[in-house]
Amino acid sequence: MIDKNQYYDYIEEFIDLYSKRPFKINSNGMRFNHSFGIFYILKTRRPKLVIESGVDKGHSTWLIENTLDTEIVCIDPKPHNIIYKAKNGIYFEDDFVGIDWTKFNINNSLCIFDDHQNAYSRLMEMKWWGFKSAIFEDNFPTDEGDSYSIKQAFDETGHERIQLSEGFQQSTLRGKLIRYIEEKVLLKNYWRQSILRKSNKIDKVALDLNLNEYFEIPPIYVNKISHFNKEWSGNYEIKSKPLFKNMEDIPKIEKILTDIPDDQLINEFSYCFISYVKLN
Ligand SMILES: C[S@@+](CC[C@H](N)C(=O)[O-])C[C@H]1O[C@@H](n2cnc3c(N)ncnc32)[C@H](O)[C@@H]1O
């Protein structure tokens, strides 16, 4: 179990580090709350090997490298988007399942999945190779997001369309048409792929069987309304309550506020239920 007070011990140290981040506006990637989640787990679990699946520009790579002295493996099929590279990072353009993990000592490792793939499949793949611990950067609530999440598995609601969130649908006619055809084909050949998952009662049973530890890492502070434009209640309820109710009460917060344009504040304090999981 996590001692709630322990979170507070790390906030000032985190803000000192975060104020030095290379990309002041990390569009497409994690911001303040999720970066704190990664920082907190790295500090408290101290893995010797971190697997980062989903690199993009390299914000999370920078965060890992500057939080802990650890070996880093970075995976992204689109390496041309990478701007910041870890000095001693080992880079792969393949998928997590396409890497020979017997070449690494994974005994004390942490996988950080920010690759928008099926989280339930990722847990099975981890078990296949013998990984135990992971962070899922996005743990989408039911009816949201672009990948099957642990929350959706526990809710038994599946993930029946590629993008569930209203505000993130394809906007052009061409995009809508392609998405429609993609989904039709995927559902027709449903048993052969893992992007879409029908609502089911089985995945929850298997999660209960295999999860040793599972918790949502609390945000430091959140906007009044969620990332999905919904109140923080029902499916959007935050299980681990925000550490601060008022932004002004966060120690040293002014160190980062000066870097962030007003129109970006809402993104900076977004939160998508970043979660830590440990398998049996
Ligand atoms: C949300 S971005 C990652 C942001 C990054 N972690 C950060 O915080 O700055 C998602 C990334 O996942 C990558 N991606 C897509 N499929 C992937 C896969 N199968 N394995 C690893 N990365 C993948 C995309 O190319 C994209 O760069």
The ligand as an SDF file (V2000), in Angstrom:
LIG
                    3D

 27 29  0  0  0  0  0  0  0  0999 V2000
    1.3360    9.9490  -26.6590 C   0  0  0  0  0  0  0  0  0  0  0  0
    2.7820    9.6930  -27.5690 S   0  0  0  0  0  0  0  0  0  0  0  0
    4.0200    9.4150  -26.3480 C   0  0  0  0  0  0  0  0  0  0  0  0
    4.3590   10.6430  -25.5810 C   0  0  0  0  0  0  0  0  0  0  0  0
    5.5760   10.5510  -24.7000 C   0  0  0  0  0  0  0  0  0  0  0  0
    5.5520    9.4110  -23.8100 N   0  0  0  0  0  0  0  0  0  0  0  0
    5.6890   11.8220  -23.8720 C   0  0  0  0  0  0  0  0  0  0  0  0
    5.1640   11.8580  -22.7750 O   0  0  0  0  0  0  0  0  0  0  0  0
    6.2320   12.7890  -24.3470 O   0  0  0  0  0  0  0  0  0  0  0  0
    2.4820    8.0980  -28.2160 C   0  0  0  0  0  0  0  0  0  0  0  0
    3.6430    7.5140  -28.9990 C   0  0  0  0  0  0  0  0  0  0  0  0
    3.4300    6.1050  -29.1510 O   0  0  0  0  0  0  0  0  0  0  0  0
    4.0110    5.7100  -30.3410 C   0  0  0  0  0  0  0  0  0  0  0  0
    3.5360    4.3740  -30.6830 N   0  0  0  0  0  0  0  0  0  0  0  0
    2.5160    3.9960  -31.4970 C   0  0  0  0  0  0  0  0  0  0  0  0
    2.4320    2.6580  -31.5400 N   0  0  0  0  0  0  0  0  0  0  0  0
    3.4230    2.1680  -30.7510 C   0  0  0  0  0  0  0  0  0  0  0  0
    3.8610    0.8680  -30.4060 C   0  0  0  0  0  0  0  0  0  0  0  0
    3.2420   -0.2060  -30.8520 N   0  0  0  0  0  0  0  0  0  0  0  0
    4.9180    0.7530  -29.5860 N   0  0  0  0  0  0  0  0  0  0  0  0
    5.5460    1.8450  -29.0920 C   0  0  0  0  0  0  0  0  0  0  0  0
    5.1730    3.1050  -29.3920 N   0  0  0  0  0  0  0  0  0  0  0  0
    4.1180    3.2660  -30.2060 C   0  0  0  0  0  0  0  0  0  0  0  0
    3.6440    6.8270  -31.3100 C   0  0  0  0  0  0  0  0  0  0  0  0
    4.5080    6.8110  -32.4350 O   0  0  0  0  0  0  0  0  0  0  0  0
    3.8100    8.0570  -30.4250 C   0  0  0  0  0  0  0  0  0  0  0  0
    5.1040    8.5910  -30.5750 O   0  0  0  0  0  0  0  0  0  0  0  0
  1  2  1  0
  2  3  1  0
  2 10  1  0
  3  4  1  0
  4  5  1  0
  5  6  1  0
  5  7  1  0
  7  8  2  0
  7  9  1  0
 10 11  1  0
 11 12  1  0
 11 26  1  0
 12 13  1  0
 13 14  1  0
 13 24  1  0
 14 15  1  0
 14 23  1  0
 15 16  2  0
 16 17  1  0
 17 18  1  0
 17 23  2  0
 18 19  1  0
 18 20  2  0
 20 21  1  0
 21 22  2  0
 22 23  1  0
 24 25  1  0
 24 26  1  0
 26 27  1  0
M  CHG  2   2   1   9  -1
M  END
$$$$
